[in-house]
Amino acid sequence: MRTTNTNALANIEFQVRWKSDSAAHTDCYYGQGINFWRDCFPSELYEMLMGKSAGQEAELVFKPGDIVSAYDAKKTFYIKQSQFDSEFDANALTEPRAGRFYPKGILKGIPNVFKENMEPFRCAEVNSQIIVDFNHPLAEKELHLNTRIVSVQDKPTDRGGTCTDWMENITHGPGMQARWKAKPTEFFADDPFVRTEETPDGLFYETPRLVTHIDDTAIQIITEHYKNLLEPGMKVLDLMSSWKSHLPNDLAFTSVTGLGLNREELENNPRLTEHVIHDLNENSSLPFGDETYDAVVCTVSVEYMTRPFEVFEEVARILRQGGYFIVTFSNRWFPPKVVRIWQNIHEFERVGLVTEYFLKSGKFKELDTFSQRGLPRPSGDKYAHELRYSDPVFGVWARKL
């Protein structure tokens, strides 16, 4: 049996769990072709990974500063409004908004920061002056890291190559979904829900699109995610549904209602027991009674909501006490119909945006977020020759109070 050593390559699943003031977070990363001869790990983790075979796991708890740089108060400082380059993006003005992330290159007159620097920083507060925070968003967090060896294989002789810092890969992005010092992130200025194409959605979606919007691996991740949260016998609403629901086939629900815009797509969905044609962006009121459903799922569609506050209020109304609302998404969409804010923020900030939808309603508890990145793209996928990685998957869910 092959075991991890300096003459082997390994594929390893990493799972980082941490908590913010408002949610529990699980961020997963699949490391492909890890080379123990030259790649970088914390020494304690390296020692635990060595000599392991496929299927074996290891878990460590890292204190703040062990994996990412420790919090440094000097990295949080004031700048003048004039030092934020609102014309950094040639296509649109960019105003500083509290809690949001921007590339460091947008700043002027900061030592060792140049226009080409795309590393994100947080704009913490905006008043007559701006507080910026250059600390890593996980700098003050305790991180629970679980690793599972997926496979080990022999490797050819090493002849140089790059050294991969796997902890840097794993922690690049996570943390951005959390608020800064428990203050709501200002996502909702600048007409966030306008779209490039404002013709009625009923007309735009009039022609059926019997296509999938994410690859098969991402679909499988979402299906497994639903399987972990949902139970047999539930009444489920598939919000903004289409011809596939991505619900697990081996869970027998009492009913699955699909609410969407295209009749032919909904009629071709074998998972639905009934369907309703309804445009949430025209009428956010859901055509169901109070406390009708045990769970509501919304799959790769939340980015099209133009009235998310009203919709989340309505979902809370139709859910039974303790019922789940589960929102999943990726980084692909129809450009004409995606809302402006979705396009303008980092993919982990989108997790924070959906989190704010839940928090703003005040009607949910036990908020969780999830991300999965780095899995190999299916070999038969039409984009396999262009893209190495599967579509990332992100999730936010909570129970009704």
N, C-alpha and C positions, 0 to 999 in steps of 0.2 A: 504494500500500500504506500503510495507516494505521500510524503509529508513536506510541509513548508521548510525550506532551507535556502541557502544563498545560491544554490544551483537550480532553483525551481522558479516557475512563475505561478501565480495564483490569482483566482478570481474570488473576491471577498465582498460580502454584503456588510455595510456599515449602517448602523442605526444610532442616531443621536437623539436623546430625549432631554428636554429642558422645560422650564416653566417661566412664564412672564406673569405680570400682574393680573391678566385677564384670561389666560388660557394655558393649556398643556400642549406641548409641541413635540412632534416626532418627525425628524428629517432623515431620510434614507438615501444612501448613495451606494451604487454598485461599482466597485473598483475592478477594472479589467486589466489583466496582464501585469499584476504587481510584481515587481522585481526586488527581492529582498537584498540583493547585492548592492543596489545603488539607490533605491527609493528611501524616502524619509518617513520615520515614525517617531513618536515619543518613545524613549528607551524602554519604559515600563510596558507599553503596548507591544513593541517589537519582541521583547522577551516572551510575552504571553502568546504571540502568534507563531513563534518558531516551533517546529516539530509537530504541528497540527495537521490532521488529515481532513478530507472533505466531510462536512457535516458537523465538525466540532466548533464550539462557540467559546467566546471569552467576553467578559464584561468588566469594565473599569469605570470608576467615577473620577472625573477630573474637576478639581477646584478651579475657581476663576483664575485665569492667567496661565494655566497649565498647557492648554492647546492653542488658544489665541492670546495675543498680548494682553497683559493685565490692564485694567482701567487706569488711565493717567489723567488726572484732573487738568493738566496743562494742555491736553488735546481738546478740551472744551473751552471755547473762547469767543469773544465778541469780534464781529467785523462790521464795517460800515455798509449801509445799503449799496453804496456805489461800488463796493468790492464784489458784489454779486452781478455777474454779467448777464443781464436779461436777454441780450441779443446773441448769446452763445450758440443757440440753434438758429441757423439761417432761415428756417421755415416758419418760425413762430416765436413770439416773446415768451420767456419763461420767468415767472414770478416766484420768489421764494415762498414756500408754504411750510408751516410748522409741522415737524415730524417726518417730512418727506426726504427722500434721498436724491442726490444729484452727483454728477461726476465732478471730481475736484477741479478739473480744468475750467469749470464755470466761474471759479473764484479768481480775483485779481489781487496782486500785491501780497500774496502769501508766500513766505520763504519756501523754496524747494517744490513749489507747485506750478506746473506748466500747463498750458492750454491743452496739450495732448493727453493729459492724465485723466483716464476714464475711471479710476478707482472711486467707488461711491463713498460719500460722506453724508451725514445726517444734518439737515437744517433743523435745529432743535426748537428754537423760538424766533418769532419775527415781530419786532416792535420798531422803535426808531432805529435800533440796531438789531443785528442778527446774531443769535448764538449758533455756532456751528460745533458739531461733535465729530472729531476724527477718530474716536475710539471704535474698535470693532463692536458691532451690535451685540455680540455674545460676551463681551469683555467681563461683565459682572455676573455671568451665569455659571451655575454648577451644571456640568454636562455628564450625562450617563451614556456611555458608549458601549454598544453591543456589537460584536463582530461574529460573523459566521463564515467559515471557509466553504466556498461553493465547489471549487475544483482546484487541483494542483497538477501541474504538468512540467515535464523536463523542458529546459530551454537550451538554445544553442549557446555557444561561447559568447560572453559579453565582449563587445567591442565599442566601448564608449556609450554614447547616448545621453539623453536627458535624465535628470533626477526629478522624480515626481514627489512633491510634498503632499501626501494624501490627506493630511489633516487640513491643509489649506484648501484643497478641492472640496472636502466635505463641508467645511464651515463657510464657504463663499456663497453668501445668500441667506442662509438661516440667521435669524435674529432680526432681519429687516421687516418681518411681519408683525413685530411687537411694537407697542407704543413707546414713546420716549418718556420715561419717568411717569408712566400711567396717564399721560395726557393724550386725549384723542388726536389722531393724525388728521391734518387738514387736507382731506382729499376732495372736499366738496365745493371748492371755489372754482371760478373760471368755466362755468357751464360744463360740468364734468360729463353729463349724460347726452350731450348732442352727438350726432353721427354724421358721417359724410353723406349718407343717403337717407333722407327723411321722408321718402314716399311711404305710404302705409305698409306695415309689415305684411298684411294680408295679401297685398299685390306682389311684394317682393318674393314671398314664399309660396306663391300660387302654383308654380311649377314644382312637382316633387323632385327631391334630390335624394335618391336612394344610394347615398355614399356614406362612408364612415369618415369622421373628421380627425381621428387619431389612429395610430397603428395598433396592431393586434396585441402587442405586449402591453401598451398603455391601457387598452380595453380590459385585458386580463387583470391588471393591477386594480382598476376601478371595480371590477366585478368581485374580486377577493375582498376589497374594502367594504363593499356593501354586504358581503356574506358575513364578515366579522361583526357587523353592527345590527343587521336585521334578523328577524326570527320568523319561523314558520307561523302561519295563521294570521299574519298582519294584513291590514288593509293599507295599501301603498298608493300614493299619488306620484306619478312620474311627471314632474313639472317641466314644461317646454319640451315635450317629448317629440320623438320622430319614429322612424321605422325600426329602431333598436333601442332597447332600454338598458342594456348592460347589467341587468339584474341576474343573480345566480340562478341557473336553471334547476338546481337541486333543492331550492327552497320553495315550498308550496305555500303561497300566500292566499288568503281568503279572496282578495281581489287586487288587481293592479289597474288603476285608472290612468290613462294617458291624456294630458292636456297639451295641445299643440295647435299649429296653424294650418297644416296640410292634411286633408282628409285621407288622401291616398297613402301617404307615409304612415299615418296612424293605423289604417286598415291593414297594412302590411307588417305590423308589429305583432309577432305571435305571442309576446309576453303579456299583452294587454287583455283584460277582460271587458273593458269598455273604454271609450274615448270621447273627448269633448273638444270641439273647436272653439278656441278662445284666444284673443290677443291681449296679453297682459300689459303691453305698452299702450294700448288704447283704453283698456279697462282693467285696473289692477285688482278689482274685486273678484275673488274666486267663487265660482258658482256652486258652492258646496256648503252644507250646514256646519255649525259649530261642532268641534271635536268629532269630526267624521273619520279621520285617518290616524293610524298608528305611526306612520312614517311618511315623509315627503323627500324625494330625491330630485336633484336638479343636476344634470350631467352635461358638461361642456356647453352651457347656455347662459350662465349668470352674466357673462360679459356683454350680453345683448339687452339686459334690463335697463330701461330708461327711467323706471319708477321703483327702484329696489326697496326703498323704505316702506312704501305702501305694500309691496308684495310680501316682504318679510313679516309685516304686521298681519297680513291676511293668512299667511302660512301658520303663524302662531294661533290664529283664531280657529282654523280647521283641524289643528292637531289636538289629539288627546293629551292630557297631562302626562309629562314624561316622554312624549313621542319625539322621535328624531327628525330633524331637518338636516339633510346631508347634501352639501354642495361640492361637486368635483369639477375640475377644469384642467386645461393644459395651456400651451402657448400658441395655439392655432385658432383662427377665427375667420369669419367673412368680413373683410375690411370695410365694405360699405355700411355694415350694420353694427359693428362693435362701437361701444361708447368711447368718447374721447379719453376719459381718464384711464381706461384699461390700456390703451396704446402708449400712454405717456409715462408709465411707471414700470419699475423692475418687476420681474415675475414673482419675487417673494413679497414685494409690496402689494401685489394683487391679493395675496393671502391676507395681508393686513386690511385691505379694502373690504373684502368679504367679511372679515372679522368685525369691522366697524358696522356693517349692515346688521349683524346679529346684535352687537352691543347697543346700537342706537335704538333698536326696538325695545330693549329692556324686558323682553319676554322669554329669554332663553337662559339656560344654566349649563354648567359642565362643558364649556367651550373647548374644542380640540382642533388642532391643525395638523396636517400631514403633507409630506412631500416625498417624491421618489424620482431620483435622477440617475443617469449613468448606465442604465440597462442597455444591452446591445439591441440594435434595431433588427427586427425579423428579416431573415435573409431573403424572403420572398416579397418583402414590401416594395412598392413601386419607387420609394425614395432610398432604398438600401444602397444604391450606388453613389448617392450624394451625402447621406447622413449616417454617421457612425452610431449615433445613440437613438434609442427609442424616445418617443415624445414624453416629456416630463409629465408627471401627474401631481396635482395639488388638491387638497381637500380641506374643507372647514365644516364642522358639524357641531350641533348642540342639541340638548333636550329642552322641550317646552317646560317652563316653570309651572 
